[in-house]
Amino acid sequence: MMTDIDIDLSGKVAIITGGGRGFGAAIAHKLASKNCIIAIADMSTVEANRIVNEIKSHNIDAFSLDVDVGDRDSVVQMVDEVAKKFGRIDILVNCAGVLAAGPIIETNLDQWDKVCRVNLSGSLYCAHAVAQFMRANGDGCIVNISSISAKRGSGRFGNVLYGTTKGAVCTMTMGLAKEFGEYGIRVNAILPGVADTEMTNLHMTEEARSAALARIPLGRMTMPEDIANVSLFLVSRLASNITGTLIPVDGGYLVT
């Protein structure tokens, strides 16, 4: 009989950017279920506070932070606040992201600044800031949420801007893993497949959904719970010798 693997994150402190919905919210709930203290960083305080209240209802400590990850000062303030409150930061999940869709030749390139600032610069700013505290503890884990579009140049929606930033996140993940390893900090990335989330569904017609499903060997979309499960594994001691990896969670989409 299959049983749950015993993972206990008691005493650990996690910052989850973009934790107010989608993948971020699922990851927050999953880590909280293992007694992790959760700091949800999101520009939507309403959504972040909703998740915080849900977690607190299970007697787990959680709080929200109004943060623009694309603003370095905002990120530094966030990290300083968490470190001051708990004296440590053990886990960072870079989940905040924006999706730009459409053929590049028809795209207003003003979108590039926002997509790059949030998806790429935001991840780097957060990793740089938390690493200062993780290094002092000699331990820590960073999980970057990338995308399978990083492996294909773009995704189902002609999202070259998005895919470019997510490809850079993969490169950054490997580079940081090399640099941070001597401090005991592990850095990995998860590459979700075509996802059943609010952000994706805003751009997905029924025709596009059917076409995507036809290419997925396992025949279903990637769910937030799928990404949360892999995140939990990566931040646990079960993955203590895993760093610099890029893990697709896509139902087999990349092999087709």
C-alpha positions, 0 to 999 in steps of 0.5 A, a space after each residue: 500500500 502506498 503511503 505519504 512520504 513523511 516530510 516535515 518543514 516545521 520551523 522553516 520559513 518560505 517566501 512564495 512570490 505570486 502566491 495569491 493564486 494559481 501555482 503559487 497558491 497551491 505551493 503555499 498550501 502544500 508547504 503549509 500542510 507540512 508546517 512551513 511558515 509561509 510569507 506570500 508576496 503578491 501585488 494583489 493583497 486581496 488574493 494574498 490575504 485570502 490564501 493567508 487566511 486559509 492557511 491560518 485556519 489550519 493553525 499555521 503561521 502565514 502573512 502577506 507582503 505587498 511586493 512588486 518583484 520587478 522593483 529591487 527596493 521592494 524586494 529588499 524590503 520584503 526580504 528584510 521584513 521576513 528576516 527580521 520577523 523570523 531571523 531566517 529564510 529557508 525557502 524561496 519559490 519564484 512564482 510571480 509571472 506574467 504572460 504575453 501572447 501573440 505573434 511577435 511581429 504583431 506584438 507591441 514590444 512595450 510589453 517586453 519591459 514588463 514581462 522581462 522585469 517580472 519573470 526574469 529580473 524579479 526572480 534574480 532580485 529575489 534570489 540575490 536578496 535571500 541568498 545573503 540570509 541563506 548563506 549565513 545559515 549555510 542552508 537554503 533552497 530556491 525553486 524557480 517556476 519556469 515553463 516548457 516554453 523555455 524549451 520550445 522558444 514559445 508556447 501554444 500562444 506564440 508567446 516568444 517574449 514569455 518563452 525567452 524570459 523563462 529560458 533565461 530563468 533556466 540558465 540563471 537556475 543553473 548558474 546560481 546552482 554553481 555559485 551558491 552550492 558552496 553555501 549549501 544553497 540549492 537552486 532548481 527550476 520546475 517547467 510546467 506544461 500547458 496549465 489549467 490556471 487562470 493566467 493560461 485560461 485567459 489566452 486559451 480557446 477551446 480549440 487551443 485546449 483541444 490541440 494541446 491535449 492531443 499532444 500530451 501523452 498523459 492526456 491532461 493539463 498540468 494542474 497547480 497541485 502537480 507543481 506544488 507536489 514537485 516543489 514540496 519534494 525539491 524543498 525537502 531533505 529528500 532532494 538534498 543532493 539535487 541542484 541545478 536541475 530543470 524538471 518538466 512537469 508537462 504530462 510528456 508534452 516535450 517528448 512529442 
